[in-house]
Amino acid sequence: MHAVAIRPSPSAPGAAGFRELVAFVEGASGQRLRECYQCSKCSAGCPLARAVDLSPQQIIRALQLGQPELALESRGLWMCVGCQTCVTRCPCEVDLPRVLDALRAYALASRRTVALREVAVFHRVFLETVRRLGRVYEVGLIGGYNLVSGHLFDSVDLAWPMLVRGKVKPLPRRVRARREVAAIFSRAEARRERDCEAARSPEVAR
């Protein structure tokens, strides 16, 4: 894995925007970034550590040292698959996937250019499919992803064999509990708004 030098930034920690980011991440994830003391056990067990530019603990360290741009622009932020290996290895029980989820939400909400655009596109199309139908509709998911991402013909050769074998259904099926699913999305959106508002509070700004 290519090591990235992370040094303290003299100006960013005092910036209101940085404090807002940290407040949002800690509020949304329920984790305290200062509890990570950089033992590297999370990165030692991470199955993607060799494929990313910043390891899990380096992303946390970037936030601790006032370099949020380094964390928000890293590929590692978007490559995390949430396998929870880091959580089980952390002696301080810091839930890194939750921290990374909050960072991704912040990046998307602030309309930042993400390091891996395809991951963000898949995330958005997947959630929109579930929000509309109450479940995943594979044909719509892949078709929507290919259209929005610009990879129009990705996996086209797999479509017909999977349809013939009944692996995917050509038409979507809606679940009966669509109202319950919609309520989950509404609660999640309301919580995100509360976290954003709390991060922008006067106490944080000071």
N, CA and C of each residue as an Amber inpcrd file, in Angstrom:
protein
   618
   0.8420000  -1.1940000   0.0000000   0.0000000   0.0000000   0.0000000
   0.8740000   1.2390000   0.0000000   0.5870000   2.1830000  -0.8300000
   1.3410000   3.4220000  -0.8960000   1.0260000   4.2760000   0.3140000
   2.0700000   4.6200000   1.0700000   1.8700000   5.4190000   2.2750000
   1.7320000   6.8870000   1.9280000   0.7510000   7.5300000   2.5180000
   0.5230000   8.9530000   2.3070000   0.8990000   9.6950000   3.5770000
   1.7780000  10.6870000   3.4410000   2.1870000  11.4580000   4.6150000
   1.0630000  12.3900000   5.0340000   0.6850000  12.3310000   6.2960000
  -0.3750000  13.1860000   6.8280000   0.2370000  14.0460000   7.9320000
   0.2520000  15.3360000   7.7110000   0.8360000  16.2660000   8.6720000
  -0.2210000  17.2500000   9.1430000  -0.0460000  17.8060000  10.3450000
  -1.0220000  18.7700000  10.8540000  -1.1480000  19.9840000   9.9500000
  -2.3600000  20.4680000   9.7720000  -2.6160000  21.6960000   9.0250000
  -2.8270000  22.8210000  10.0200000  -2.0540000  23.9210000   9.9360000
  -2.1390000  24.9590000  10.9560000  -3.4070000  25.7770000  10.9150000
  -4.1220000  25.7860000   9.7790000  -5.2800000  26.6700000   9.6600000
  -6.6130000  25.9530000   9.7260000  -6.6760000  24.7270000   9.1700000
  -7.9680000  24.0490000   9.0490000  -8.6430000  23.7480000  10.3740000
  -7.9150000  23.3190000  11.4470000  -8.6210000  22.9540000  12.6810000
  -9.4240000  24.0950000  13.2770000  -9.0110000  25.3270000  13.0500000
  -9.7510000  26.4420000  13.6210000 -10.8760000  26.9260000  12.7430000
 -11.0370000  26.3570000  11.5700000 -12.0640000  26.8020000  10.6390000
 -13.4200000  26.2570000  11.0510000 -14.4520000  27.1320000  10.9370000
 -15.8070000  26.7070000  11.3070000 -16.2770000  25.5510000  10.4360000
 -15.8690000  25.5620000   9.1510000 -16.2810000  24.4860000   8.2550000
 -15.7480000  23.1370000   8.6860000 -14.5170000  23.1150000   9.1830000
 -13.9390000  21.8490000   9.6430000 -14.6500000  21.3640000  10.8940000
 -14.9410000  22.2670000  11.8230000 -15.6580000  21.8770000  13.0360000
 -17.0620000  21.3810000  12.6950000 -17.6670000  21.9970000  11.6820000
 -18.9920000  21.5480000  11.2540000 -18.9260000  20.1320000  10.7050000
 -17.8890000  19.8440000   9.9240000 -17.7200000  18.5010000   9.3680000
 -17.5460000  17.4690000  10.4730000 -16.6610000  17.7500000  11.4240000
 -16.4150000  16.8100000  12.5150000 -17.6820000  16.6150000  13.3440000
 -18.3970000  17.7190000  13.6090000 -19.6350000  17.6110000  14.3780000
 -20.6600000  16.7570000  13.6340000 -20.7560000  16.9330000  12.3340000
 -21.6920000  16.1420000  11.5400000 -21.3110000  14.6680000  11.5680000
 -20.0300000  14.3740000  11.3450000 -19.5730000  12.9860000  11.3070000
 -19.7970000  12.3070000  12.6540000 -19.4390000  12.9770000  13.7410000
 -19.6130000  12.3750000  15.0630000 -21.0890000  12.2460000  15.4260000
 -21.8960000  13.2370000  15.0360000 -23.3190000  13.1590000  15.3360000
 -24.0260000  12.0850000  14.5360000 -23.6950000  11.9850000  13.2450000
 -24.3480000  11.0040000  12.3800000 -23.8870000   9.5850000  12.6510000
 -22.6250000   9.4230000  13.0220000 -22.0820000   8.0740000  13.2270000
 -22.1740000   7.5970000  14.6680000 -22.2940000   8.5490000  15.6070000
 -22.2980000   8.1810000  17.0130000 -20.9250000   7.7950000  17.5320000
 -19.8800000   8.1440000  16.7880000 -18.5130000   7.8080000  17.1630000
 -17.7270000   9.0720000  17.5040000 -16.7030000   8.9360000  18.3440000
 -15.8250000  10.0490000  18.6930000 -14.4630000   9.8100000  18.0470000
 -14.0860000  10.7050000  17.1410000 -12.8670000  10.5140000  16.3690000
 -11.6280000  10.4930000  17.2500000 -11.6500000  11.2270000  18.3560000
 -10.4650000  11.3010000  19.2130000 -10.1570000   9.9800000  19.9070000
 -11.1230000   9.0530000  19.9230000 -10.8960000   7.7730000  20.5940000
  -9.9670000   6.8570000  19.7970000  -9.7720000   7.1550000  18.5270000
  -8.8270000   6.3680000  17.7200000  -7.4090000   6.8160000  18.0440000
  -6.5490000   5.8870000  18.5190000  -5.1700000   6.2470000  18.8460000
  -4.1740000   5.6290000  17.8550000  -4.6450000   5.2990000  16.6600000
  -3.7810000   4.9190000  15.5420000  -2.9600000   3.6620000  15.8080000
  -3.6000000   2.6320000  16.3110000  -2.8930000   1.3690000  16.5300000
  -2.7250000   0.5770000  15.2330000  -3.5240000   0.9190000  14.2050000
  -3.4560000   0.3050000  12.8650000  -4.0000000  -1.1090000  12.7950000
  -4.6640000  -1.5760000  13.8330000  -5.2390000  -2.9190000  13.7690000
  -6.3420000  -3.0080000  12.7170000  -7.0610000  -1.9050000  12.5120000
  -8.1260000  -1.9050000  11.5020000  -7.5430000  -2.1110000  10.1060000
  -6.4700000  -1.3740000   9.8060000  -5.8560000  -1.4850000   8.4820000
  -5.1690000  -2.8290000   8.2860000  -4.6340000  -3.3960000   9.3690000
  -3.9700000  -4.6970000   9.2650000  -4.9410000  -5.7880000   8.8490000
  -6.2150000  -5.6360000   9.2030000  -7.2000000  -6.6550000   8.8430000
  -8.0860000  -6.2790000   7.6760000  -7.9570000  -5.0530000   7.1670000
  -8.8260000  -4.5890000   6.0790000  -8.5190000  -5.3280000   4.7820000
  -9.5110000  -5.9840000   4.1550000  -9.2470000  -6.7210000   2.9170000
  -8.9210000  -5.8240000   1.7270000  -9.1940000  -4.5170000   1.8510000
  -8.9320000  -3.6010000   0.7490000  -7.7670000  -2.6570000   1.0290000
  -7.0280000  -2.9030000   2.1160000  -5.9680000  -1.9750000   2.5130000
  -4.9200000  -1.7850000   1.4270000  -4.6360000  -2.8190000   0.6640000
  -3.6090000  -2.7320000  -0.3760000  -4.1090000  -2.0350000  -1.6390000
  -5.4100000  -1.8180000  -1.7360000  -5.9700000  -1.2520000  -2.9640000
  -6.3350000   0.2230000  -2.8450000  -6.2030000   0.7920000  -1.6450000
  -6.6520000   2.1660000  -1.4400000  -5.4680000   3.0970000  -1.2580000
  -5.7300000   4.3970000  -1.4300000  -4.6820000   5.3950000  -1.2300000
  -4.5140000   5.7340000   0.2500000  -5.6230000   5.7970000   0.9870000
  -5.5750000   6.0260000   2.4250000  -6.1830000   4.8230000   3.1390000
  -5.4680000   4.2980000   4.1100000  -5.9970000   3.1970000   4.9100000
  -7.0550000   3.7340000   5.8690000  -7.8450000   2.8510000   6.4940000
  -8.9050000   3.3240000   7.3940000  -8.4120000   4.2710000   8.4830000
  -7.3070000   3.9090000   9.1580000  -6.8730000   4.7810000  10.2530000
  -6.2730000   6.0870000   9.7370000  -5.7980000   6.0870000   8.4770000
  -5.2700000   7.3220000   7.8990000  -6.3970000   8.3120000   7.6100000
  -7.5630000   7.8100000   7.2440000  -8.7030000   8.6930000   7.0380000
  -9.0930000   9.3510000   8.3530000  -9.1180000   8.5610000   9.4280000
  -9.4100000   9.1240000  10.7420000  -8.3340000  10.1320000  11.1390000
  -7.0730000   9.7950000  10.8720000  -5.9770000  10.6840000  11.2490000
  -6.0390000  12.0050000  10.4930000  -6.4460000  11.9490000   9.2350000
  -6.5820000  13.1800000   8.4620000  -7.5940000  14.1100000   9.1180000
  -8.6840000  13.5530000   9.6370000  -9.6820000  14.3610000  10.3250000
  -9.1480000  14.8680000  11.6620000  -8.4140000  14.0260000  12.3640000
  -7.8580000  14.4420000  13.6440000  -6.8780000  15.6010000  13.5000000
  -6.1460000  15.6180000  12.3780000  -5.1210000  16.6330000  12.1700000
  -5.6110000  17.8230000  11.3470000  -6.9100000  17.8770000  11.0910000
  -7.4500000  19.0410000  10.4070000  -7.2330000  19.0640000   8.9120000
  -7.2600000  17.8920000   8.2630000  -7.1170000  17.8060000   6.8120000
  -8.3230000  17.0770000   6.2140000  -9.4980000  17.6860000   6.3160000
 -10.7060000  17.0140000   5.8380000 -10.7010000  16.7540000   4.3370000
 -10.0560000  17.6440000   3.5610000 -10.0410000  17.4460000   2.1120000
  -9.3410000  16.1390000   1.7480000  -8.2680000  15.8120000   2.4770000
  -7.5480000  14.5730000   2.2100000  -8.4450000  13.3660000   2.4220000
  -9.2650000  13.4270000   3.4750000 -10.1780000  12.3180000   3.7540000
 -11.3020000  12.2590000   2.7350000 -11.8910000  13.4130000   2.4170000
 -13.0460000  13.4530000   1.5230000 -12.6860000  13.1120000   0.0740000
 -11.4430000  13.3270000  -0.3030000 -11.0350000  13.0780000  -1.6820000
 -10.3590000  11.7280000  -1.8700000 -10.2970000  10.9220000  -0.8280000
  -9.5950000   9.6390000  -0.9230000 -10.4600000   8.5700000  -1.5800000
  -9.8060000   7.6400000  -2.2560000 -10.4980000   6.4940000  -2.8450000
 -10.9680000   5.5300000  -1.7710000 -10.1880000   5.4480000  -0.6940000
 -10.5480000   4.5260000   0.3710000 -11.9060000   4.8070000   0.9840000
 -12.3100000   6.0760000   0.9730000 -13.6110000   6.4460000   1.5130000
 -14.7380000   5.7550000   0.7700000 -14.5780000   5.5580000  -0.5250000
 -15.6370000   4.9910000  -1.3560000 -15.4780000   3.5070000  -1.6150000
 -14.3070000   2.9570000  -1.2970000 -14.0790000   1.5340000  -1.5430000
 -14.4410000   0.6580000  -0.3530000 -14.6850000   1.2390000   0.7970000
 -15.0600000   0.4530000   1.9720000 -16.3450000  -0.3210000   1.7000000
 -16.3210000  -1.6220000   1.9990000 -17.4880000  -2.4680000   1.7370000
 -18.2780000  -2.7600000   3.0140000 -17.8580000  -2.1650000   4.1350000
 -18.5980000  -2.3540000   5.3750000 -18.5700000  -3.7710000   5.9040000
 -17.4440000  -4.4560000   5.7680000 -17.3650000  -5.8510000   6.2050000
 -17.2730000  -5.9890000   7.7260000 -17.0230000  -4.8650000   8.4300000
 -16.9720000  -4.8240000   9.8890000 -15.7210000  -5.4680000  10.4900000
 -14.7610000  -5.8690000   9.6510000 -13.5300000  -6.4380000  10.1940000
 -12.8180000  -5.4420000  11.0940000 -12.7790000  -4.1900000  10.6730000
 -12.0950000  -3.1580000  11.4580000 -12.7600000  -2.9600000  12.8190000
 -14.0790000  -3.0770000  12.8590000 -14.8040000  -2.8780000  14.1160000
 -14.4450000  -3.9740000  15.1130000 -14.3770000  -5.2050000  14.6410000
 -14.0750000  -6.3240000  15.5330000 -12.6390000  -6.2740000  16.0440000
 -11.7490000  -5.6160000  15.2960000 -10.3430000  -5.5600000  15.6900000
 -10.0050000  -4.3320000  16.5260000 -10.8600000  -3.3330000  16.5300000
 -10.5490000  -2.0630000  17.1950000 -10.6180000  -2.2000000  18.7110000
  -9.5260000  -1.9210000  19.4350000  -9.5580000  -2.0320000  20.8960000
 -10.4300000  -0.9620000  21.5510000 -10.7120000   0.1280000  20.8250000
 -11.5580000   1.2050000  21.3570000 -12.9890000   1.1170000  20.8430000
 -13.2650000   0.0690000  20.0390000 -14.5990000  -0.1770000  19.4980000
 -15.1210000   1.0130000  18.6760000 -14.2210000   1.6490000  17.9270000
 -14.6360000   2.7040000  17.0140000 -15.2460000   2.0510000  15.7710000
 -16.4740000   2.4110000  15.4470000 -17.1660000   1.8240000  14.2990000
 -16.7920000   2.6090000  13.0500000 -15.7120000   2.1730000  12.4000000
 -15.2080000   2.8970000  11.2300000 -16.1950000   2.9430000  10.0610000
 -16.8840000   1.8530000   9.7350000 -17.8470000   1.9460000   8.6420000
 -18.8990000   3.0270000   8.8590000 -19.3200000   3.2450000  10.1130000
 -20.2770000   4.3190000  10.3820000 -19.6570000   5.6870000  10.1350000
 -18.3980000   5.8290000  10.5220000 -17.6960000   7.0910000  10.2700000
 -17.5980000   7.3500000   8.7640000 -17.2470000   6.3230000   8.0090000
 -17.1080000   6.4780000   6.5610000 -18.4620000   6.7280000   5.9040000
 -19.5130000   6.0940000   6.4140000 -20.8610000   6.3720000   5.8980000
 -21.2090000   7.8460000   6.0780000 -20.8940000   8.3880000   7.2650000
 -21.1830000   9.7960000   7.5320000 -20.3570000  10.7040000   6.6310000
 -19.0980000  10.3520000   6.4020000 -18.2530000  11.1530000   5.5110000
 -18.7830000  11.1390000   4.0860000 -19.2340000   9.9730000   3.6310000
 -19.8040000   9.8920000   2.2810000 -21.0760000  10.7200000   2.1750000
 -21.9130000  10.6490000   3.2030000 -23.1410000  11.4460000   3.2000000
 -22.8180000  12.9360000   3.1530000 -21.7930000  13.3380000   3.8940000
 -21.3900000  14.7480000   3.8950000 -20.8780000  15.1550000   2.5170000
 -20.0780000  14.2930000   1.9010000 -19.5360000  14.5990000   0.5780000
 -20.6410000  14.7450000  -0.4580000 -21.6350000  13.8460000  -0.3970000
 -22.7320000  13.9140000  -1.3560000 -23.6160000  15.1260000  -1.1040000
 -23.9010000  15.4220000   0.1710000 -24.7600000  16.5490000   0.5040000
 -24.1200000  17.8720000   0.1260000 -22.8000000  17.9440000   0.2100000
 -22.0960000  19.1850000  -0.1420000 -21.6860000  19.2080000  -1.6080000
 -22.1450000  18.2140000  -2.3690000 -21.9270000  18.1490000  -3.8180000
 -20.4460000  18.2030000  -4.1940000 -19.6480000  17.4720000  -3.4630000
 -18.2280000  17.3920000  -3.7720000 -17.9760000  16.3700000  -4.8690000
 -16.9020000  16.5710000  -5.5980000 -16.4820000  15.5980000  -6.5930000
 -15.8620000  14.4090000  -5.8710000 -16.4270000  13.2400000  -6.0750000
 -15.9600000  12.0590000  -5.3390000 -14.8750000  11.3480000  -6.1310000
 -14.0180000  10.6310000  -5.4110000 -12.8880000   9.9640000  -6.0500000
 -13.3340000   8.8300000  -6.9620000 -14.3900000   8.1310000  -6.5830000
 -14.9190000   7.0260000  -7.3840000 -16.3780000   7.3300000  -7.7130000
 -16.5950000   8.0040000  -8.8150000 -17.9350000   8.4610000  -9.1730000
 -18.9070000   7.3030000  -9.3470000 -18.4300000   6.1850000  -9.8860000
 -19.3130000   5.0470000 -10.1300000 -19.9260000   4.5100000  -8.8410000
 -19.1670000   4.5410000  -7.7520000 -19.6960000   4.0660000  -6.4810000
 -20.8350000   4.9570000  -6.0030000 -20.6440000   6.2720000  -6.1200000
 -21.6820000   7.2100000  -5.7030000 -22.9280000   7.0710000  -6.5740000
 -22.7360000   6.8450000  -7.8720000 -23.8680000   6.6600000  -8.7860000
 -24.6390000   5.3930000  -8.4250000 -23.9300000   4.3000000  -8.2040000
 -24.5890000   3.0450000  -7.8360000 -25.3680000   3.2090000  -6.5330000
 -24.7580000   3.8730000  -5.5840000 -25.4100000   4.1230000  -4.2870000
 -26.7260000   4.8730000  -4.4910000 -26.7010000   5.9300000  -5.3060000
 -27.8940000   6.7500000  -5.5120000 -28.9850000   5.9820000  -6.2510000
 -28.6120000   5.2510000  -7.3080000 -29.5950000   4.4940000  -8.0920000
 -30.1910000   3.3650000  -7.2590000 -29.3590000   2.6890000  -6.4800000
 -29.8320000   1.5960000  -5.6270000 -30.8880000   2.1010000  -4.6380000
 -30.5810000   3.1900000  -3.9290000 -31.5190000   3.7070000  -2.9420000
 -32.8050000   4.2150000  -3.5910000 -32.6870000   4.8210000  -4.7560000
 -33.8870000   5.3150000  -5.4380000 -34.7820000   4.1570000  -5.8630000
 -34.1850000   3.0480000  -6.2960000 -34.9660000   1.8640000  -6.6540000
 -35.7300000   1.3230000  -5.4510000 -35.0520000   1.2320000  -4.3190000
 -35.7040000   0.7310000  -3.1030000 -36.7800000   1.7070000  -2.6320000
 -36.5010000   3.0020000  -2.7250000 -37.4780000   4.0020000  -2.2840000
 -38.7590000   3.9390000  -3.1060000 -38.6340000   3.7190000  -4.4030000
 -39.8040000   3.7150000  -5.2820000 -40.5950000   2.4040000  -5.2140000
 -39.8780000   1.2750000  -5.1290000 -40.5350000  -0.0240000  -5.2410000
 -40.6020000  -0.7960000  -3.9300000 -39.8130000  -0.3720000  -2.9440000
 -39.7840000  -1.0950000  -1.6890000 -38.8240000  -2.2670000  -1.6830000
 -38.1580000  -2.5130000  -2.7960000 -37.1920000  -3.6040000  -2.9090000
 -36.2890000  -3.3280000  -4.1020000 -35.2450000  -4.1490000  -4.2270000
 -34.3200000  -3.9780000  -5.3490000 -34.9360000  -4.5730000  -6.6150000
 -34.8940000  -3.8070000  -7.6960000 -35.3130000  -4.2820000  -9.0220000
 -34.0460000  -4.3360000  -9.8750000 -33.5220000  -5.5460000 -10.0810000
 -32.1920000  -5.7010000 -10.6550000 -32.0610000  -5.0710000 -12.0450000
 -33.0520000  -5.2950000 -12.9150000 -32.9750000  -4.7510000 -14.2730000
 -32.9560000  -3.2250000 -14.2380000 -33.8170000  -2.6600000 -13.4190000
 -33.8390000  -1.2070000 -13.2910000 -32.5750000  -0.6670000 -12.6560000
 -32.0310000  -1.4130000 -11.6960000 -30.8050000  -0.9850000 -11.0220000
 -29.6390000  -0.9280000 -11.9970000 -29.4210000  -2.0130000 -12.7210000
 -28.2980000  -2.0520000 -13.6480000 -28.5160000  -1.0960000 -14.8150000
 -29.7550000  -1.0520000 -15.3330000 -30.0410000  -0.1280000 -16.4270000
 -29.8580000   1.3150000 -16.0120000 -30.3640000   1.6550000 -14.8250000
 -30.2030000   3.0220000 -14.3270000 -28.7570000   3.3700000 -14.0770000
 -28.0090000   2.4170000 -13.5020000 -26.5900000   2.6560000 -13.2550000
 -25.8340000   2.8820000 -14.5630000 -26.0650000   2.0120000 -15.5510000
 -25.3700000   2.1580000 -16.8370000 -25.6930000   3.5010000 -17.4920000
 -26.9540000   3.9190000 -17.3830000 -27.3640000   5.1710000 -18.0130000
 -26.7300000   6.3730000 -17.3230000 -26.8430000   6.4250000 -15.9970000
 -26.3450000   7.5880000 -15.2530000 -24.8220000   7.6310000 -15.2370000
 -24.1700000   6.4670000 -15.1390000 -22.7090000   6.4320000 -15.0730000
 -22.0510000   6.6500000 -16.4290000 -22.8190000   6.4360000 -17.5170000
 -22.2480000   6.5660000 -18.8450000 -21.6690000   5.2790000 -19.3930000
 -21.6920000   4.1980000 -18.6050000 -21.2140000   2.8920000 -19.0620000
 -22.4010000   2.1200000 -19.6510000 -22.8490000   2.5450000 -20.8090000
 -24.1310000   2.0860000 -21.3470000 -24.1940000   0.5900000 -21.6130000
 -23.0850000  -0.0170000 -21.9810000 -23.1320000  -1.4180000 -22.4010000
 -22.4390000  -2.3670000 -21.4200000 -22.1800000  -1.8900000 -20.2040000
 -21.5830000  -2.7730000 -19.2020000 -22.5290000  -3.9150000 -18.8510000
 -22.0290000  -5.1310000 -18.8590000 -22.7570000  -6.3450000 -18.4550000
 -23.9640000  -6.6460000 -19.3450000 -24.0320000  -6.0370000 -20.5300000
 -25.1550000  -6.3120000 -21.4320000 -25.1640000  -7.7750000 -21.8580000
 -23.9820000  -8.3630000 -22.0080000 -23.9020000  -9.7590000 -22.4360000
 -24.4770000 -10.7310000 -21.4070000 -24.6430000 -10.2640000 -20.1620000
 -25.1840000 -11.1400000 -19.1210000 -26.7080000 -11.0620000 -19.0190000
 -27.3010000 -10.0490000 -19.6560000 -28.7330000  -9.8140000 -19.4730000
 -29.5860000 -10.9860000 -19.9740000 -29.3760000 -11.4100000 -21.2060000
 -30.2200000 -12.4530000 -21.7820000 -30.0810000 -13.7870000 -21.0430000
 -28.8640000 -14.2960000 -20.7830000 -28.7600000 -15.5590000 -20.0290000
 -29.4420000 -15.4960000 -18.6670000 -29.3450000 -14.3720000 -17.9710000
 -29.9660000 -14.2720000 -16.6510000 -31.4850000 -14.2130000 -16.7510000
 -31.9920000 -13.5590000 -17.7930000 -33.4450000 -13.5280000 -18.0020000
 -33.9760000 -14.9210000 -18.3470000 -33.2610000 -15.6320000 -19.2150000
 -33.6920000 -16.9670000 -19.6340000 -33.7060000 -17.9420000 -18.4540000
 -32.7360000 -17.8250000 -17.5840000 -32.6370000 -18.7300000 -16.4300000
 -33.4890000 -18.2740000 -15.2500000 -34.1790000 -17.1720000 -15.4170000
 -35.0470000 -16.6850000 -14.3570000 -34.3220000 -16.0780000 -13.1800000
 -33.0650000 -15.7000000 -13.3840000 -32.2890000 -15.0870000 -12.3020000
 -32.7570000 -13.6700000 -12.0010000 -33.2660000 -12.9870000 -13.0030000
 -33.8240000 -11.6460000 -12.8180000 -35.1910000 -11.5910000 -13.4880000
 -36.0500000 -10.7290000 -12.9890000 -37.3920000 -10.5730000 -13.5370000
 -37.4340000  -9.3400000 -14.4350000 -38.0540000  -9.4480000 -15.6220000
 -38.0820000  -8.3030000 -16.5400000 -38.9190000  -7.1430000 -16.0260000
 -39.9380000  -7.4410000 -15.2230000 -40.8050000  -6.3850000 -14.6980000
 -40.6560000  -6.2790000 -13.1820000 -40.7390000  -5.0670000 -12.6570000
 -40.5670000  -4.8940000 -11.2050000 -41.7600000  -5.4090000 -10.4210000
 -41.4990000  -5.8140000  -9.1970000 -42.5560000  -6.2190000  -8.2680000
 -42.4940000  -5.3080000  -7.0520000 -43.6110000  -4.7270000  -6.7280000
 -43.6650000  -3.8470000  -5.5640000 -44.0440000  -4.6460000  -4.3200000
 -43.4460000  -4.3110000  -3.2240000 -43.7800000  -4.9700000  -1.9720000
 -45.0260000  -4.3270000  -1.3710000 -45.6920000  -5.0580000  -0.4940000
 -46.9110000  -4.5280000   0.1220000 -46.5990000  -3.4250000   1.1310000
 -45.4280000  -3.5020000   1.7280000 -45.0870000  -2.5580000   2.8060000
 -44.3780000  -1.3200000   2.2640000 -44.8540000  -0.7790000   1.1370000
 -44.2000000   0.3880000   0.5600000 -44.2890000   1.5960000   1.4840000
 -45.3850000   1.7190000   2.2200000 -45.5210000   2.8500000   3.1390000
 -44.4890000   2.7630000   4.2530000 -44.2580000   1.5500000   4.7460000
 -43.2690000   1.3700000   5.8020000 -41.8710000   1.7090000   5.2930000
 -41.5840000   1.2770000   4.0570000 -40.2800000   1.5900000   3.4620000
 -40.1360000   3.0920000   3.2710000 -41.1940000   3.7410000   2.7820000
 -41.1570000   5.1940000   2.6050000 -40.9470000   5.9030000   3.9350000
 -41.5420000   5.3520000   5.0030000 -41.3640000   5.9520000   6.3310000
 -39.9160000   5.8380000   6.7990000 -39.2600000   4.7280000   6.4620000
 -37.8470000   4.5630000   6.8130000 -37.0070000   5.6320000   6.1250000
 -37.2610000   5.8550000   4.8350000 -36.5270000   6.8860000   4.1020000
 -36.8080000   8.2670000   4.6720000 -38.0450000   8.5270000   5.0450000
 -38.3980000   9.8280000   5.6200000 -37.6720000  10.0540000   6.9440000
 -37.6260000   9.0210000   7.7800000 -36.9330000   9.1530000   9.0590000
 -35.4330000   9.3580000   8.8630000 -34.8680000   8.6430000   7.8880000
 -33.4400000   8.7970000   7.6160000 -33.1240000  10.2060000   7.1240000
 -33.9760000  10.7220000   6.2460000 -33.7660000  12.0840000   5.7320000
 -33.9210000  13.1080000   6.8510000 -34.9080000  12.9110000   7.7090000
 -35.1120000  13.8410000   8.8280000 -33.9180000  13.8090000   9.7740000
 -33.3800000  12.6240000  10.0220000 -32.2180000  12.5340000  10.9040000
 -31.0060000  13.2230000  10.2820000 -30.8250000  13.0490000   8.9680000
 -29.7020000  13.7130000   8.3050000 -29.8300000  15.2250000   8.4110000
 -31.0570000  15.7290000   8.2580000 -31.2770000  17.1730000   8.3880000
 -30.9720000  17.6420000   9.8020000 -31.3730000  16.8500000  10.8140000
 -31.0780000  17.2150000  12.1970000 -29.5680000  17.2330000  12.4580000
 -28.8700000  16.2360000  11.8990000 -27.4200000  16.1950000  12.0800000
 -26.7530000  17.4000000  11.4290000 -27.2280000  17.7760000  10.2380000
 -26.6720000  18.9490000   9.5540000 -26.9430000  20.2110000  10.3540000
 -28.1570000  20.3270000  10.8930000 -28.5180000  21.5100000  11.6590000
 -27.7070000  21.5810000  12.9540000 -27.5180000  20.4360000  13.5930000
 -26.7230000  20.4160000  14.8200000 -25.2760000  20.7880000  14.5400000
 -24.7550000  20.3550000  13.3770000 -23.3760000  20.6830000  13.0260000
 -23.2030000  22.1660000  12.7210000 -24.3070000  22.8250000  12.2990000
 -24.2450000  24.2540000  11.9850000 -24.6300000  25.1300000  13.1660000
 -24.8460000  24.5480000  14.3360000 -25.3040000  25.2950000  15.5030000
 -24.2580000  26.2930000  15.9380000 -24.6550000  27.3650000  16.6370000
 -23.6980000  28.3840000  17.0870000 -22.5800000  27.8130000  17.9450000
 -22.8960000  26.7900000  18.7520000 -21.8670000  26.2140000  19.6110000
 -20.7340000  25.6430000  18.7870000 -21.1110000  24.9930000  17.6430000
 -20.0880000  24.4170000  16.7790000 -19.3200000  25.5280000  16.0810000
 -20.0460000  26.5490000  15.6110000 -19.4020000  27.6190000  14.8710000
 -18.3540000  28.3380000  15.7030000 -18.5640000  28.4220000  17.0200000
 -17.5800000  29.0400000  17.8860000 -16.3820000  28.1160000  18.1160000
